[in-house]
């Protein structure tokens, strides 16, 4: 890793660059906050926003920072849960399709397909947003 730094220089309109290839510099991982479209498809999304927003009486800017932190944490947990849920629903659907078809099994198949399609839709929205860089 390395870094580039603009150095001040008063006798010219050009600034010299200091390019460092020091491997001791570690990327902090602080990325710009982006709203994710798939968040709106989660049932708990509105509740998380309300909970974080109402949890403090700080000024607007601080509330927005807290909301950003809260949404990042919530999204991280939900993203991993959604991957596990998609795998579980796929296995459940495979097992249901092997069973004998009666009314109860058919109802379970339909319900599982609906939930699985919703998880697949979230996944597609996630990648569509990245592919097009459609940050809202």
C-alpha positions in Angstrom: 0.0 0.0 0.0 1.0 3.6 -0.4 -0.2 7.1 -0.2 -0.1 10.3 -2.1 0.1 13.7 -0.4 -0.1 17.2 -1.9 2.7 19.3 -0.5 2.4 23.1 -0.2 4.7 25.1 -2.5 4.5 28.9 -2.5 6.6 29.9 -5.6 4.6 28.1 -8.2 1.0 27.3 -9.1 1.9 23.6 -9.1 2.0 21.5 -6.0 4.6 18.7 -5.6 3.3 15.3 -4.8 4.8 13.1 -2.1 4.3 9.4 -3.0 4.9 7.1 -0.2 5.2 3.3 -0.7 5.6 2.7 3.1 3.8 -0.6 3.8 3.1 0.5 7.4 0.2 2.7 6.2 -3.0 0.7 6.8 -6.3 1.5 5.2 -8.7 2.5 7.9 -11.7 1.1 6.2 -13.8 4.2 6.6 -15.9 4.4 3.5 -18.4 6.9 2.5 -21.9 6.1 3.7 -24.3 5.0 0.9 -28.0 4.2 1.3 -28.7 0.6 0.1 -31.9 0.0 -1.8 -32.3 -3.5 -0.5 -32.7 -2.1 3.1 -36.2 -0.9 2.2 -37.2 -4.5 1.5 -36.4 -5.6 5.1 -39.3 -5.8 7.5 -37.2 -4.4 10.4 -35.8 -1.4 8.4 -38.4 1.2 9.5 -38.2 0.1 13.1 -34.4 0.4 13.2 -34.6 3.9 11.8 -37.2 4.9 14.3 -35.3 3.3 17.2 -32.0 4.9 16.4 -33.5 8.3 15.6 -35.6 8.5 18.8 -32.8 7.2 21.0 -31.1 10.5 21.3 -32.0 14.2 21.8 -28.8 15.4 20.2 -28.7 18.0 17.4 -29.7 17.0 13.8 -26.2 16.4 12.6 -25.4 14.1 15.5 -28.6 12.2 15.0 -27.8 11.7 11.4 -24.3 10.3 12.3 -25.9 8.0 14.9 -28.4 6.8 12.2 -25.6 6.1 9.8 -23.7 4.1 12.4 -26.9 2.2 13.4 -27.8 1.4 9.8 -24.3 0.2 9.0 -24.4 -2.2 12.0 -27.9 -3.4 11.2 -27.1 -3.9 7.5 -24.0 -5.9 8.3 -26.0 -8.3 10.6 -28.9 -8.6 8.1 -26.8 -9.2 5.1 -25.2 -12.3 6.6 -28.6 -13.5 8.0 -30.1 -13.1 4.5 -27.4 -15.3 2.9 -28.1 -18.0 5.5 -31.8 -17.6 5.1 -31.6 -18.0 1.3 -29.6 -21.2 1.7 -32.1 -22.6 4.3 -35.1 -21.7 2.2 -33.5 -23.4 -0.9 -32.9 -26.6 1.1 -36.4 -26.5 2.6 -37.9 -26.1 -0.9 -35.9 -29.0 -2.3 -37.1 -31.2 0.6 -40.8 -30.1 0.1 -40.6 -30.8 -3.6 -39.6 -34.4 -2.8 -42.6 -35.0 -0.5 -45.9 -36.3 -1.6 -48.2 -33.4 -2.7 -51.2 -32.8 -0.4 -52.8 -29.5 0.5 -50.6 -28.8 3.4 -47.4 -29.5 1.4 -48.5 -27.4 -1.5 -49.2 -24.5 0.9 -45.7 -24.9 2.4 -44.2 -25.0 -1.1 -45.9 -21.8 -2.1 -45.0 -20.0 1.1 -41.4 -21.1 0.8 -41.2 -20.0 -2.8 -42.6 -16.6 -1.9 -40.0 -16.1 0.9 -37.1 -17.4 -1.3 -38.1 -15.1 -4.2 -38.1 -12.2 -1.8 -34.5 -13.1 -0.7 -33.4 -13.5 -4.3 -34.9 -10.1 -5.1 -33.0 -8.4 -2.3 -29.8 -10.0 -3.6 -30.5 -8.8 -7.1 -31.2 -5.3 -6.0 -28.0 -5.3 -4.0 -25.9 -6.2 -7.0 -27.9 -4.1 -9.5 -27.1 -1.0 -7.3 -23.4 -1.9 -7.4 -23.3 -2.6 -11.1 -24.8 0.7 -12.0 -23.5 2.7 -9.1 -27.1 3.9 -8.5 -26.5 5.3 -5.1 -29.6 7.1 -3.9 
